[in-house]
């Protein structure tokens, strides 16, 4: 599903009168979640899931088929843990 298709779905299910209003709602949601994750806070939506961050350890390895090696420094990555209500809805679809 593309962003444009998702905006249409939000317009339909959310009762928004225009696509512009629905797109504003989608943007507000994504911006708010992004802002919280940048501050290392988690966002928990009961039944849907939890957005959080996790520290990923650095690693090194070799490029397959060559003698080249690489190192990737430790970094913070976004994570999403699915909620039970969403998991059950998808499983029963």
Order of alpha helices (4+ residues) and beta strands (2+ residues): alpha-alpha-beta-beta-beta-beta-beta-alpha
